Structure formats: C-alpha cells, structure tokens
C-alpha cells in the first residue's frame, strides 16, 4: 500500500491492495487535490508519461481543465504549484500502463459492475460516520455465517443496517456478553389454531403463485405448532417465561425454523409468523425489517449452530430493540 501526503491538510490518498483509490480523511468538499508528483508516486510511472496523459485528458475534453486544475502556493516553493482534482487522478488511472494502474482499473470495473448489476456499491467512507464500527458490524455478521451460506450481499447489508442504531459490539457478541432489557411488555394473544390459520392463508397464496406444494405447512406430527406456541406463552408462578413481545417474536422465529415442525416450508413459515406477531403487537418496522433483511435473518437462524441459540436470540432482540430498550454488555463470569 503506497501512501501519498496530499497538501497541508493532512489528507492522505493511497491505493489499497484491492486497487481502490482511498482517502484516509473524510472530505466535505467532494474532492482532493494532488500534484503531478503525487500522481506519479500513486501509479508508479514516469512524470513525463503522467504529464502527457493529463494534457491529453484536457485536450480530449474528458475533464474540464478550469474546474479541475488550480495553482496553489506551498511551503518551500517560490512559485505556485499545479494541483489536479480527484477526477484527474481517476482519469489518469484509466490511461496509464503500470501494475498499480491495472490494479486500479480492475477495482474500478468491479465497482462499476456492482452499480450496474447489483444496483448498489458501498462507499465505506459514507456508510457510517465511523467506518471501523461498520467493519466490526459486518464482521460480526460474517462470523456467525457458515462457509457457503446462502445469505446474499443485500441481506447482509440490510442486517447491518438493522444494527446501526445500537452499534453491535463485536467484542460483546464474541464473549456472549450482550444483555437486552426494558423492551415492550404487552399482551398479544396467540394460539396454535390461530397461527395455523394464518399459515394456511400463506400456503394458499404461495400455491396460487406456484411457489409451494401440498407438503408446505403440513405438520410432521399432531400439535407440533400448538406445542411451540404453548412453550412460547407459558408461565411459572404467575410470571411469563418470555415476558416481552420481542422475546416471544424472537423465540417464535427460532423455534419454527430450528425445530422443523413442518414437512416443508419451515423457514418461510417462521419468517411469516415472526412478522405477523410483530404486526399484531404494533411493532413491525418495515423500514428496518425489509424483505432481504428478513430473508437473511431467517437463513442466519436456520444455518446457526444450536449451541449458539442464546446468542442468536440476543442478536434478534438487539435488532428489535431499535434503541428503545437498554442494551448493555456484561462480563462473563469466570469459567
């Protein structure tokens, strides 16, 4: 990685291992300015070559010269020095023949492809105010996804966005130290019969669209769903085992997806039951729980290790809390 100091404002521009042109400091003006010597160092090419490319860029009207070149006075120089904008830096990268320029073009092509094919590309300097926290959130999600997971990029990013309000702590998650308290306590009626009736409506819709067969939603054994709902709503000594709406919703998703009560359609049924329960409680936030996020979250549960059940439940609760509850970390007791 080659770093180049740009001007006297402590902005550092460099080319990452991926070939990306990166800027170490967030820029509010929308561009940076580099000298010809800086561009020479960046792409590892002779100054005469860089100079010729810049002249041709202006000659071909690829970039407007007036708005992309300026003369500045710098220390230890008796005359103004020409500085070039980020647009020039990028344009030179497309014209230069060097190993570093090739790496830049490969990165640029991948980024452009994401815009065209996937419809988005991540600018990691703009996603969150603190990029390192964003990285930690992404790594936290990746860490619990098994190799070869079917969770796509859209889903992972949507899950990260779910956690953005509360800043998922990677360290706390690793140490199983996430504690979520103070979320919604209200009565939401749910019975096995009611849940099965709702899932039957889902089955009818899916079959109409050719997305399910008669096996969808068929219980493996009698009262499988009633047993799950019974566990969800049970009380001991007058106190509910899962006293909050969020806990009930999280466990409903987990139990249906992991216990496989149906011959077919456990993941879709679990996701549908999860959303329906939140909607009934008035807690469904469709701006956060988007279809890709719900799909990713459901697959996350499905592919998780059963030994990590409590971690997974806490992860769902963290997402549902939306900053309304108190989220804190505690140190695990010595083992």
C-alpha positions as CSV (number, residue, x, y, z in Angstrom):
1,X,0.0,0.0,0.0
2,X,1.5,3.3,-1.1
3,X,0.6,6.4,0.9
4,X,0.9,9.9,-0.5
5,X,0.5,13.0,1.6
6,X,-1.7,15.5,-0.2
7,X,-1.4,19.3,0.5
8,X,-1.0,20.6,4.0
9,X,-4.5,19.5,5.4
10,X,-3.4,16.0,6.4
11,X,-5.4,14.2,3.8
12,X,-3.8,11.0,2.7
13,X,-4.6,9.4,-0.6
14,X,-3.3,5.9,-1.3
15,X,-4.0,2.8,-3.4
16,X,-5.2,-0.1,-1.4
17,X,-4.4,-3.7,-2.1
18,X,-7.7,-4.1,-3.9
19,X,-6.6,-1.3,-6.3
20,X,-9.0,1.2,-4.9
21,X,-8.2,4.8,-4.6
22,X,-8.7,5.5,-0.9
23,X,-8.8,8.7,1.1
24,X,-7.8,8.5,4.7
25,X,-9.7,11.6,5.8
26,X,-13.4,12.2,5.1
27,X,-13.7,15.1,2.6
28,X,-16.5,17.6,2.8
29,X,-15.6,19.5,-0.4
30,X,-16.1,16.4,-2.5
31,X,-12.6,16.2,-4.0
32,X,-8.9,16.3,-3.1
33,X,-6.0,18.0,-4.9
34,X,-2.8,16.3,-5.9
35,X,0.3,17.5,-7.6
36,X,1.7,15.8,-10.7
37,X,4.5,14.3,-8.4
38,X,1.8,12.8,-6.2
39,X,0.1,11.1,-9.1
40,X,3.5,9.8,-10.3
41,X,4.0,8.1,-6.9
42,X,0.5,6.8,-6.9
43,X,0.7,5.0,-10.2
44,X,4.4,4.4,-10.2
45,X,5.0,5.9,-13.6
46,X,7.5,8.5,-15.0
47,X,6.4,12.1,-14.7
48,X,6.7,12.6,-18.5
49,X,4.1,9.9,-19.0
50,X,1.7,11.3,-16.4
51,X,2.1,14.8,-17.8
52,X,1.3,13.6,-21.3
53,X,-1.8,11.8,-20.0
54,X,-3.0,14.9,-18.2
55,X,-2.5,17.1,-21.3
56,X,-4.4,14.6,-23.4
57,X,-7.3,14.4,-20.9
58,X,-7.7,18.2,-21.1
59,X,-7.2,18.1,-24.9
60,X,-9.9,15.5,-25.4
61,X,-12.3,17.4,-23.0
62,X,-12.6,14.3,-20.9
63,X,-12.4,16.6,-17.8
64,X,-12.9,20.3,-17.6
65,X,-9.5,22.0,-17.1
66,X,-10.8,25.1,-15.5
67,X,-12.6,23.4,-12.6
68,X,-10.1,20.5,-12.2
69,X,-6.7,22.2,-12.1
70,X,-5.6,25.0,-9.8
71,X,-2.4,26.7,-8.8
72,X,-1.5,26.8,-5.1
73,X,1.3,28.3,-3.1
74,X,3.1,25.7,-1.0
75,X,5.9,25.9,1.5
76,X,9.5,26.0,0.2
77,X,8.4,27.0,-3.3
78,X,8.9,30.4,-4.9
79,X,6.1,29.9,-7.4
80,X,2.7,28.4,-7.5
81,X,2.4,24.6,-8.0
82,X,-0.3,23.0,-10.2
83,X,-2.7,20.7,-8.4
84,X,-5.2,18.4,-10.0
85,X,-8.6,17.2,-8.8
86,X,-9.7,13.7,-7.9
87,X,-11.3,13.5,-11.4
88,X,-7.9,13.9,-13.0
89,X,-6.4,11.3,-10.6
90,X,-9.0,8.8,-11.7
91,X,-8.8,9.6,-15.4
92,X,-5.0,9.2,-15.4
93,X,-5.5,5.7,-13.8
94,X,-7.5,4.7,-16.9
95,X,-4.8,5.8,-19.3
96,X,-1.7,4.7,-17.5
97,X,0.0,1.4,-18.2
98,X,1.6,0.2,-15.0
99,X,0.9,-2.5,-12.4
100,X,-0.7,-0.1,-10.0
101,X,-2.9,1.4,-12.7
102,X,-4.0,-2.0,-13.8
103,X,-5.0,-2.8,-10.2
104,X,-6.9,0.4,-10.0
105,X,-8.8,-0.3,-13.2
106,X,-9.7,-3.8,-12.0
107,X,-11.1,-2.3,-8.8
108,X,-13.0,0.4,-10.8
109,X,-14.5,-2.2,-13.1
110,X,-15.7,-4.3,-10.1
111,X,-17.2,-1.2,-8.5
112,X,-19.0,-0.2,-11.7
113,X,-20.3,-3.7,-12.2
114,X,-21.9,-3.6,-8.8
115,X,-23.7,-0.4,-9.7
116,X,-25.0,-1.8,-12.9
117,X,-25.8,-5.4,-11.9
118,X,-26.5,-5.2,-8.2
119,X,-27.8,-1.7,-8.1
120,X,-25.6,-0.5,-5.4
121,X,-22.0,-0.2,-4.3
122,X,-20.7,0.6,-0.8
123,X,-18.8,3.8,-0.2
124,X,-17.3,2.8,3.1
125,X,-16.4,6.5,3.9
126,X,-20.0,7.5,3.7
127,X,-21.9,4.5,5.2
128,X,-21.4,5.4,8.8
129,X,-19.6,8.2,10.5
130,X,-17.2,5.7,12.0
131,X,-16.1,3.2,9.4
132,X,-14.4,0.9,11.9
133,X,-17.6,0.3,13.7
134,X,-19.2,-0.6,10.3
135,X,-16.5,-3.1,9.7
136,X,-17.0,-4.6,13.1
137,X,-20.7,-4.9,12.5
138,X,-20.1,-6.6,9.1
139,X,-17.5,-9.0,10.6
140,X,-19.9,-9.9,13.4
141,X,-22.5,-11.0,10.9
142,X,-19.9,-12.8,8.8
143,X,-18.5,-14.6,11.8
144,X,-21.8,-16.4,12.5
145,X,-22.5,-17.3,8.9
146,X,-21.2,-20.7,7.9
147,X,-19.0,-21.2,4.9
148,X,-21.1,-21.4,1.7
149,X,-24.0,-19.6,3.3
150,X,-26.9,-18.7,1.0
151,X,-27.3,-15.3,2.6
152,X,-26.7,-12.8,-0.2
153,X,-24.9,-9.4,0.0
154,X,-28.1,-7.4,0.0
155,X,-29.3,-9.3,3.1
156,X,-26.1,-8.9,5.0
157,X,-26.0,-5.2,4.4
158,X,-29.7,-4.9,5.4
159,X,-28.9,-6.8,8.6
160,X,-26.0,-4.5,9.3
161,X,-28.4,-1.5,8.8
162,X,-30.7,-3.1,11.4
163,X,-28.0,-3.0,13.9
164,X,-26.8,0.5,13.0
165,X,-28.8,2.3,15.7
166,X,-27.4,0.2,18.5
167,X,-23.8,-0.4,17.2
168,X,-23.5,-4.1,17.6
169,X,-20.4,-4.8,19.7
170,X,-18.3,-7.5,18.1
171,X,-16.4,-8.0,21.3
172,X,-19.5,-8.3,23.4
173,X,-21.0,-10.7,20.9
174,X,-17.9,-12.9,20.9
175,X,-17.9,-13.1,24.7
176,X,-21.7,-13.7,24.9
177,X,-22.0,-10.6,26.9
178,X,-24.9,-8.9,25.2
179,X,-27.8,-8.2,27.6
180,X,-31.1,-6.7,26.4
181,X,-33.6,-5.3,28.9
182,X,-36.5,-2.9,29.1
183,X,-38.3,-3.8,25.9
184,X,-42.0,-3.9,25.2
185,X,-44.3,-5.6,27.7
186,X,-47.8,-6.1,26.4
187,X,-50.3,-8.9,26.0
188,X,-50.6,-10.3,22.4
189,X,-52.9,-13.2,22.1
190,X,-51.6,-16.2,20.1
191,X,-52.8,-19.8,19.9
192,X,-51.7,-22.8,17.8
193,X,-55.0,-22.7,16.0
194,X,-54.7,-19.0,15.1
195,X,-51.1,-19.4,13.9
196,X,-52.0,-22.4,11.7
197,X,-54.9,-20.5,10.3
198,X,-52.6,-17.6,9.3
199,X,-50.1,-20.1,7.8
200,X,-52.8,-21.7,5.8
201,X,-53.5,-18.3,4.2
202,X,-49.8,-18.1,3.4
203,X,-49.9,-21.6,1.9
204,X,-52.9,-20.7,-0.3
205,X,-51.2,-17.6,-1.6
206,X,-47.9,-19.4,-2.3
207,X,-49.6,-22.3,-4.1
208,X,-51.6,-19.8,-6.2
209,X,-48.3,-18.3,-7.3
210,X,-46.7,-21.7,-7.9
211,X,-44.3,-21.2,-5.0
212,X,-45.4,-24.1,-2.8
213,X,-46.9,-27.6,-2.9
214,X,-49.4,-29.5,-0.8
215,X,-46.5,-30.5,1.5
216,X,-46.0,-26.9,2.5
217,X,-47.1,-26.3,6.1
218,X,-48.1,-29.9,6.8
219,X,-47.2,-30.7,10.4
220,X,-44.8,-33.6,10.9
221,X,-46.7,-34.7,14.0
222,X,-50.0,-33.6,15.5
223,X,-49.9,-30.5,17.7
224,X,-46.3,-29.5,16.7
225,X,-47.3,-25.9,16.3
226,X,-49.5,-25.9,19.4
227,X,-46.5,-27.2,21.4
228,X,-44.3,-24.3,20.1
229,X,-47.0,-21.7,20.9
230,X,-47.6,-23.4,24.3
231,X,-43.9,-23.1,25.2
232,X,-43.9,-19.5,24.0
233,X,-46.8,-18.4,26.1
234,X,-46.2,-20.5,29.2
235,X,-46.0,-19.1,32.7
236,X,-44.4,-20.2,36.0
237,X,-45.6,-18.8,39.3
238,X,-47.7,-16.2,37.6
239,X,-44.7,-14.9,35.6
240,X,-44.3,-15.4,31.8
241,X,-41.3,-17.3,30.6
242,X,-40.9,-14.8,27.8
243,X,-42.4,-11.6,29.2
244,X,-41.8,-9.2,26.3
245,X,-43.2,-9.1,22.8
246,X,-39.7,-9.1,21.4
247,X,-38.7,-12.2,23.3
248,X,-41.8,-14.0,22.1
249,X,-41.2,-12.9,18.5
250,X,-37.5,-14.0,18.5
251,X,-38.3,-17.4,20.0
252,X,-41.2,-17.9,17.6
253,X,-38.9,-17.4,14.7
254,X,-36.2,-19.6,16.2
255,X,-38.5,-22.5,17.3
256,X,-40.3,-22.8,13.9
257,X,-37.1,-22.6,11.9
258,X,-34.9,-24.8,14.0
259,X,-37.5,-27.4,15.3
260,X,-38.8,-28.2,11.8
261,X,-42.5,-28.7,12.8
262,X,-43.5,-28.9,9.1
263,X,-42.6,-31.3,6.4
264,X,-41.8,-28.4,4.1
265,X,-41.7,-24.6,4.4
266,X,-40.3,-24.1,7.9
267,X,-38.1,-21.1,7.1
268,X,-40.9,-19.3,5.2
269,X,-43.4,-20.2,7.9
270,X,-41.1,-19.0,10.6
271,X,-40.5,-15.7,8.9
272,X,-44.2,-15.2,8.3
273,X,-45.1,-16.0,11.9
274,X,-42.4,-13.6,13.1
275,X,-43.6,-10.7,11.0
276,X,-47.3,-11.4,11.8
277,X,-46.7,-11.5,15.5
278,X,-44.8,-8.2,15.4
279,X,-47.5,-6.6,13.3
280,X,-50.2,-7.8,15.7
281,X,-48.2,-6.2,18.5
282,X,-47.8,-2.9,16.5
283,X,-44.0,-3.3,16.5
284,X,-43.4,-4.1,12.8
285,X,-41.0,-1.6,11.3
286,X,-40.9,-2.2,7.6
287,X,-38.2,0.4,7.1
288,X,-35.8,-1.9,9.0
289,X,-37.2,-5.4,8.5
290,X,-37.1,-5.3,4.7
291,X,-37.7,-8.5,2.6
292,X,-33.9,-9.0,2.0
293,X,-33.2,-8.4,5.7
294,X,-35.9,-10.8,6.8
295,X,-34.7,-13.5,4.4
296,X,-31.1,-13.1,5.6
297,X,-32.1,-13.1,9.3
298,X,-34.2,-16.3,8.8
299,X,-31.3,-18.0,7.0
300,X,-29.0,-16.8,9.7
301,X,-31.1,-18.6,12.3
302,X,-31.5,-21.7,10.0
303,X,-27.8,-22.1,9.5
304,X,-26.7,-21.3,13.0
305,X,-25.3,-23.9,15.4
306,X,-27.9,-24.9,18.0
307,X,-25.3,-24.5,20.7
308,X,-25.4,-20.7,19.9
309,X,-29.2,-20.4,20.5
310,X,-29.0,-17.8,23.2
311,X,-26.5,-15.7,21.2
312,X,-28.9,-15.9,18.2
313,X,-31.9,-14.9,20.3
314,X,-29.9,-11.9,21.7
315,X,-28.9,-10.9,18.3
316,X,-32.6,-10.8,17.1
317,X,-33.5,-8.9,20.3
318,X,-30.7,-6.4,19.6
319,X,-32.2,-5.7,16.2
320,X,-35.7,-5.4,17.5
321,X,-34.8,-3.1,20.4
322,X,-34.3,-0.1,18.0
323,X,-32.6,1.7,20.8
324,X,-35.9,1.7,22.9
325,X,-34.6,-0.8,25.4
326,X,-31.4,-0.6,27.4
327,X,-28.7,-2.5,25.7
328,X,-25.6,-3.1,27.7
329,X,-22.7,-5.5,27.9
330,X,-21.6,-7.6,30.9
331,X,-18.5,-9.5,31.5
332,X,-19.0,-13.2,31.6
333,X,-18.3,-15.0,34.9
334,X,-15.0,-16.9,35.0
335,X,-15.4,-20.5,33.8
